[in-house]
Structure formats: structure tokens, C-alpha cells
Amino acid sequence: MSESSATAPARKSILNPLMDVCLNTPQSMGSIYEKSTPLKIMPDVNVIKIGGQSFLDRGREAMFPIRDEIRELAKEHHLLIGAGGGTRARHAYSVALDLNLPTGVLATIGQATSVQNARILQMLFAEFGGLFILPDDFQLLPLYFRMGCIPIMPGMPPYDYWEKPPAEGRIPPNRTDSGVYLSGEYLGARKVIFVKDEQGLYTDDPKKNPSAEFIPRISVQELFERQLNDLVVEPVVLENMLRAVNVREIQIINGLEAGTLTRALEGEPVGTTIYVEE
């Protein structure tokens, strides 16, 4: 034994509940999770998804009224805006599928169109403090809100090439609805609201089936049981809600009706509310 090893201090251990636990074993991790509650980082923030097809693709007539409403709401509320991909994202997915490209490439393409729409929104809101941000800018959100800004981000989560393959096909399961919801869950947001061009959730696509019935309130569990042909949000959002801690309820509203977003932020039961049944 060398002199240096003989005199070296003993290795120190940091005592903590994870020392002897395999991080891949849910059974052993359960008791550790029960002892802690995740911090709500920004519980006063409202995360708002602006649909690409619902607003940006419709142009000025649809976009300017919701722009004016958000401008007034931002004077009293902290609003984080997420941009959808819209028709251009669907067209890009179609081309990529025709070329037999994998899910990761489709996700990266979807991110690009969402970034384009977020930049368009930022320019529309620039005179009111609209600010374009990317995921790396999240740590600056407290500063932006203190400055009176309206942060606007791409709705697409930044999984890009590492997007998980879906159960069927190659369309990325995590698209702009998912990214907006996960942002709200991470921040511990006050509300997560999806602003679309329909009143909310129906038993079928109301654009194709006039007999479709409106659903004002429903649990995630019941939605899975009913297996509706048309969902107003991406299915992965509902799956994530079952595992979530902070955001266990979302609201889908018709932003083409003036004042609906204002009423939703004030707590009125407009549109459809989807919640996790405890």
C-alpha cells in the first residue's frame, strides 16, 4: 500500500433517502414521493394556448379581437401564451410521412412551424409587451412578468429528434397541446386554458356532425371510458393529467366569442372543463 493511500481520508457518504434505492423501481420510490410536495414555481401564471388553425390561419378577422382581449387581461393577469402549429404543421407532417421520415423528424418539423406562429404572435403583441421566448428562457419568466411583458412561446415541446414513437403511425404524440399543458404543470400554473374555435368538447366533431352533443364538464377517467372519436385536445394531455400534481384541470373555450377568455380567467364555467377525478 502506498503512503498516499494509507493516509487518504475515508470516503464520505451523503445520508439521504435515495442512497440505497434503485431509481428504476417504483415500489421503492413510492414512500419517498409521499414525503414531498413539488413546489409551485409560479402559481399566479395563467398558461394560454392560441390555436394555429383557430386563429392564426384565419388571419386578421379572427386574431385581432382575441389580441385586444389579451392586451386588457395582461394588465391584471400574468399570461404565458403558447402558439399552435396550425394547417402548415399538418401539411408538413403530410409531406414528411410521404417521404417515410421517422417520428423525431416530424416532431422537429412541428417545432419549426410552432416557432413561426409564436414569432407572428410576438410581433402582433409587441406594442403591448409581447416577448418571444424559448424553453431556455423559462428561468427569466419572473423578470418578464415584473416588467409587464406578455411572454409568447412555441407550443411544441422541445423533444425534437428524441420524441417517443406513438403506439400507431409516426405523428408525434406530444404536439402543441402537450407542450402548453406541460409548461403549466411545471410552473404550477393557476389555469391552463386552450383557446380554440369551438365551444369545447363534443361527443363528435361538430363541424362534421351537426347532431354532436356538447359536454360542459367531464373527468379524464370518463373520457377514456367513452373512447370518443374526436377529442378536443391531444390524448397524451389526458394521460399526463393522470400523473400530474399541480394542474389537474384544464379548460377549453371558444375564443371567437368575445369575452370568453375573460370569463374563463374569472373562474366562470365557460366552455368545457376536463378534470382528474380524485
N, C-alpha and C positions, 0 to 999 in steps of 0.2 A: 504493500500500500504506500503510495507516495505521501510526502509530508503535507502537500496541499489538500489531498482528500481526507487525510486523518484529522485535520484541523477545521475542515469545512463545517459550517453550521448545519443542523438537521433541516430537512425540507419542511416548510411550514404549510399547513393546511388552512383554508378559509372555511370555517364552520358555516354551513348553510343547508337548507332542506334538499338541495339538488346534488349534494356530494355523492350519495350512493344510489342515485336514481337513474335508470335508463330513460333517456328523453323520448324514446320510441314506444314506451309502454303506457298507454292511457290509464290503466288501473293504478299504477304507482303515482301518477301525476295528479289524480283526482283530489286527493287531500290537500295538495299544495295549492291548487287553483281555488279551493274553497276558503283558504285563509286570506285571500287578497281580492280587492275590487279594483279594476283598472280606473285610472284617473281620467275624468272627463277634461280633456285639454282645453277645449273652447266651447263650453256648454251654452253660450249665448248666440252661437252662429247658426244660421239657417242655410242649408245647402239646397240650391235650386237647380233643377235640370231644365234647360231650354231645348226642346226637341228640334232636331235639324229639319225633318220633314214638316213638322207642325208650324214652324215659324220662319227659319232662315230660307228654306226653299220656296216659301210663299212670297218673300220679298217685303217691300216697304209696308204694304197694306196690313200684313199680319204683325210685322216686327215692331213698328213704331209705337202702337198703343201699349204693348207689354213693356217696351223700353221706357215709356213715360211713367208707367205704374211702378216699375222697379226703381226709377230715379227718385220718386217720392218715398217709397218704402225704405230705401237706403238711408234716409235721414233719421229713421228711428230704429232700424234693424241692421244687424250685421249680416250681410248676404254674400255667400260664396256661390258663384254661378258656374255650372258645368255645361259645356256645349255638346250637343249630339252630333252624329255624323251625317244623318240625312240621306237623301237619294244618291248623292255622289259616293258615299260609302258603300251603298248597296250595289251600285254599278261597278265599283272597284272590286268588290267581293266576287261579282259575277265573272268579271274578266279573269281574276286570279284562279277561280275554280275551273274555268275553261282551260287554263294553262296547267292544271293539275298541281298548283302550288300548295305547300303544306299550311297547316293552321297558323304557325308562327309568322309566316309571311303575310297572311290575311290580317292578322292582328296588327302587324306593323303598318300595313296599308290603312287599316281603320284608324289607327292613331294619327296618321298624317291628315286625313280628312277632318277628324275632330279638332286637330290643331288649327287647320284653316278656318273652321267655323268659330273657334274661340278667338282667333285674331279678328275676324269680322265683327264679332260681338264687342271686343275690346275697343275697336275703332268707333263703333256706334255709341259706346258709353264713355268715350274718352273725356268729353267735356264735363262729365259728372263724376270723374274719378275712376273710370274703368281701367283696370290694370291686368295685363296678360301675365299669367303665371304658369309654371310647370311644376311637377311634383317636387323637384329640388328646392322650390321656393316656399314650401309649406311652413318652414320654420320662421318665415317672415310675415305670416298672416297676422299675428298680434300687432306688429308695426303698421301694416297696411290698414287695418281697421282703425287704429288710433289716428291715422292720418285722414280718415274719411274716405278711403278708396273702396271700390267695388271689385274685388279680385275675380277674375274670369279664367277658368282653366279648361283644357280639353277633358271631355268626359271619359274618354277611353283610358282604362288603367294601363300603366306603363309596363305591361308584361312583354309586349313585342314578340320577339322570336321564342320566348320561353312560355308562351301561352299554352295551357294544358289542352290536349286534344279533346274534343267533345265526345260524348257517347256515340253520336251518329254524325256522319258527314265531316266537314272541315271548317265550318263557320265558327269563329271564336265564340265560346260561351260567355266570356267576360267582355262585354262591349260597353257602350257609354252609360247605360243604366247602372251597370255593375260598378263602374269607376266612381260615379257620383255617390252611389249608396255607400261604398267602402270608405270614401272620404268622410262622409257623415259619421259613420261608425267609429272611425279612427279619432275624429275630433270630439266625439261625444256630443254631437250637434243637438240643438234644440228641436229642429224639424228637418226632415228630408222630404222635399216636395218635387214631384215630377210634373212639369207644365207641358201639357200636350194639347191636341186639337179635338179631343173627345171629353165628354163629361167625366169619364173614368172607366171603370171595368164593366164589361157587359158579358152576358152568357155566350155571346158570339161576336164576331166583327160587325159592328152596327153599320159600317159603310157597305157591307155586302149583304147583310141580313137585317132588314127593317124590323123584324119581329124579335130581335135580340133584346133581352131584358137587362135593365141597369142594376148593378149591385152596389149599393152605397157603402156597405161595410162587410168585411169578411176576414176570417182568420187565414193565416198561411196554411195551417193544417187542413182546413176545409177546402181550400183551393187545390191542394194536392189530391184530396179525395175526389173532387169533382172532375178533375182532368179536363178542363175546358179546352176547346180547340184554339181559342185565341186569348192570349194573356196580354195585359196592357204594359207589363214590364218583363224584362228578361227572366226566365226561370231561375237562373243562378242567384238573382237578387233574393228570391224567396228562400232558397237553400241557405244563403248566408244569414238571413234574418233569424233562422232557427238556431244558429250558432252564435249570434251576436249578443253583446252585453249592453251596449249603450242605446242603439237605435232599434227598437223592437216594433216600430210602427212607421209606415210611410203613407203619403197622401198623393193621389193622382188627381189633377184638376184640369179643367178646360181653360187655358189661358186666353183663348179667343173671346171669352166673355169678360167684359171689363169689370174689374174689381174682384174677380175670383181669387187671385193670388193674395190680395189684401185681406180678404175674409179668411183665407186659409191660415195666414200668419197670425191672425187674431184669434185663432182657435175654433172657428166655425166648421162644422162637419160638411163642407162642400166637397164635391167630387166623391172619390172612393177612398176609403181608409182600409189598408191591409195591415193586420197586426198579428203578433205572435200570441197565441192563447197560452196563458201560463198554467 
